[in-house]
């Protein structure tokens, strides 16, 4: 099972991961971004690569 970790202390809620993720794993909720559908992650790591503050870690 894939684990998607989003460090809320580092995240700036820029929503790049929301726009980048092809599976809709991330969701904007108010003024923050959350991992909404971790079970949909396909481990492409596009979110890790696109996050400007390296707040995301995907583990297989």
Secondary structure, DSSP 8 states (H G I E B T S, - for coil): --EEEE-TTT-----HHHHH-TT--EEEETTEEEE--GGG--S--HHHHH-TT--EEEE-
